[in-house]
């Protein structure tokens, strides 16, 4: 049973490494100029490992969008749990600043492709 857990952990680490490598390459080269081969090489894995975790480059954008949705949801739930969470405009401002922070860290490549 322990061996299966280690495999699952290693698999998750590889997936995260591929995602982070792709993110960096998209910032440097752009989404369309980055190849799957580039991503696998930057992550120190094979193209086959890429396809094990992602069906295509666009799948990375979906993963990013899921992460973004989760961050928005966490922010919203945190705001709603506070006794004096402010008015709707303050919450929207907060989400706007959260978006700016996320897009500045992830780069415009994801924003351009996702929209």
Buried (B, 14 or more C-beta within 10 A) or exposed (E): EEEEEEEEEEEEEBBEBBBEBBBBBBBEEBBEEBEBEBBBBBBEBEEEBBEBBBEEBEBBBEBBEEBBEEBBEEBBEEBEEEEEBEEEEEBEEBBEEBBEEBEEEBBEBBBEBBE
